[in-house]
Amino acid sequence: MWDIDTDATFNSLGLDSILGVEFVAFLNNAYGLDEKAGVLYDHPSLAALAAHITSRTAPQPAGAVPAGSVSAADLDALLAAVRDNRLTVEQALALLPQHT
């Protein structure tokens, strides 16, 4: 297994405009946001986007794990599977818990 460089740009990770729109739609659904696809240009890496999403979501009580939360490692693995055509975006979305 290999790791994804969280500071690499989405473009260098193979995220094109179509996958970018679908990825942002997933993030909006998972975290109750209303981001536009342009957020990927403003925050062009996983690390930058994760920091942005963290700043936009409500803080949780100490020690709480929000329903529908996904670890960075799980998200990285799903992104890699979609990029490598081992899963479709729909299949990856189905594997993730839904935000309530």
Secondary structure, DSSP 8 states (H G I E B T S, - for coil): -----TTSBTTTTT--HHHHHHHHHHHHHHHT----TTHHHHS-BHHHHHHHHHHHS----TT---TT---HHHHHHHHHHHHTTSS-HHHHHHHS----
